Amino acid sequence: MDDIMIYVMQYGMYILYAILGIVLIKTLISQILKNYHSNWNTLLDGFNFSTQEFYSLLREELKKQGITDLTIKDVSLKEGSFFSKRRRYLRIQWKEYQYDMCAAPFGKGFFISWWLIYKNSTGVIIISKIPFVGKWLAKKWYPLTYYKVDTASMFMTHCHNAVLSVIDTITKESGIRISEQQKRPVLRDVFVR
């Protein structure tokens, strides 16, 4: 019996270290592979609405558009550190793009935001990290094409217009309107390597 306990304790630690290593590597790689393309937010001051109902209406609006291979699901994302609370988001995925949507009551209003994230390929990440020539090689071997920029813009515009349509629908009777300036998304330096 003592031999079994020693064996379990000895190899159990190796297994625990291996599991911790895998979790750490997976976390680091998932952060490196993702980069955000654009974001947007607004506060509908003096307006109260259900997060779940907003997500339901957005799902319906997105499905009306007829985009194939669109995946829509609820996700729970941490507010910060490992032990922090989680927030509900609606995640819309298409090709290598991920659109994370947040809608929640805030103070006396209703806050809405989204982030468009694109996933870099592992090849781009690895090559771009080569000292001195990595970024140049990544640009040569994985060029930024009009197609990549256009598909990111199409997906962002599609989702953003769906969000604005839902906002117009739910605020129609309250008289709350978003100005044209407030409707514009914030674009990041797209596809930085």
N, C-alpha and C positions, 0 to 999 in steps of 0.2 A: 504493500500500500504506500509506503514511504517513497519507493522508487517512482510510482505513478505521479505522486504529488510533485516530486522534484522535476520530473519530465514535463509536466503541465506548466509549472512555474517557469522553467527554463525556456521552453519553446513558446509559451504563452506570451512572454515579453517580446519575442521576435515577431510574433503575429501582430501584437498590438503596435509595435513600431512600424511594421509594414503597412498596416491600415492607416495609421496617422500620416505616414509618408505619402500614400496614395491620395488621401483627402487633401493634403497640403498641395501636392502637385496639380491635382484637378482644379483646385481653387485658383491657383496662380495662372494656369493655362487659360481657364475660362475668362479671367480678367484681362489677360493679354490679348486674347483673340477678339474681344469686343471693343468697339469704338463708337462713339455716338456721332451721328450725322447732323441732327437738328433736334430742337426741342421747342416747346410752346407751353404757355400757361395763362390762365386768367382767373379772376375771382369775380363771381356773380354776387355782388354785394347786396345784402338784404334779400337773398333768395335761398330757400331751403329745398333740398331734393334728396331722394334716396340714391345712394351709391349703386345698389343692386339694380334699381330701375334704370338708372342712366346706362349701366353696362348692358342691360337687356335691350334697350332702345338702340344703342350703338351696334350691338350684334346684328339686329334686324336691318339697320341701315347699311352696314357693310355687306351683308348677304344679298341685298337688293342690287348691288353693283355688278354682280356676275363675275367677280375675279375668281379664277380657278386656283386650286392649291392654297387657299387661304386657311390658316389654322387660327382659331380663336379659343382662348382658354383663360380661366381665372388662375392667377398665380399669387403666392404670398411671398412678399419680399421683405427682408429685414430693414429696419430703420437705420441701423448702423452696425454695431459690433455683433459678435457671435451671440451674445445674450440679450440683444435688444428685441423690442416688440416687432411684430410683423404687420405689414399693411397689405390690403388686397388691391391688386392691379388687374387690369385686363390686358392680356398679351395677344397681339395679332402678329402672326409670322407669315412671311412670304419670301421664298427663295432664301437669300442670306440676310434678310432684313427682319428686324424685330421691333415692333412698335409697342411700347409699354405705356399704358393709359392709366392715369389716376383721376378719380373723381371722389370728392369727400366733402362733407360739411366742415366749414372752418369759421369759427366765430359766428357772426350773424350772416354768413354767406356760404357759397358753395364753390369750392376750388376745383379747377380742372387743369390737368397738365398731361403732357405726353413727351416721350423721348423716342426718337428713331435711332436704333442701334444697328450697325452692320458688323458682320463677323468677317474678320480677315482670315484668309487661309493660313494654315500652319506654315506652308512654304514661304509665304510673304513675310511672316513674322521671323522665321529662322534666318532667311536670307538678309533681311533688313538689319539684323543684329551683328552681321559680320563687320568687324572694325574697318573703317576707312571707305570701303567700297560697297557695303551692304545696301545702303539706301539707293545707290545708283543701280546696282544689280536688280533690286526689287522693282524699280521703275522700268527697267529694260525687259525683265522676264515676265512681269505681271503689270503691263501698262494700264494706266487709267484710260478707259475708252469712253466715248460718248454713250455707248450702251450702258455701262455701269452707272454713269452719272444720271442718265435718263431714267433707268429703272428705279433708282433710289428716289428721284424726284417724283416719278409717277406714283410710287407706293406712298410716299409722304403726302402728296397732294390728295390722293384718294382717301386716305385715313383722316387727314385733317378736314377735308370737306364733309366727311361723314360726321365728325365731331361737331363742326359748326352747324350742320343740319339738325342734329339732335338738340343742340343748345337753342337754336331758333324755335324748334318745336316745343320744348319745355318752358321757354320763357315768353312765348307768344302772348299769353293772357296777362302776364305781369308787367309788360311794357319795358322790361329790361332788354337792352340791346348792347352789342359789342361793337365798338367803332372799327372802322377799316384798319386803323393803325394797330389796334389790339389783336386783330385777326392774323397778323403776319407771324409766321414761325421764325425762329432764330436759327440761322444756318451756321454751322461750324465750318472751319477750313476742311472741306470735304475730302475724305480719303487720305488723310495725312498718314505717312508711313514713318 
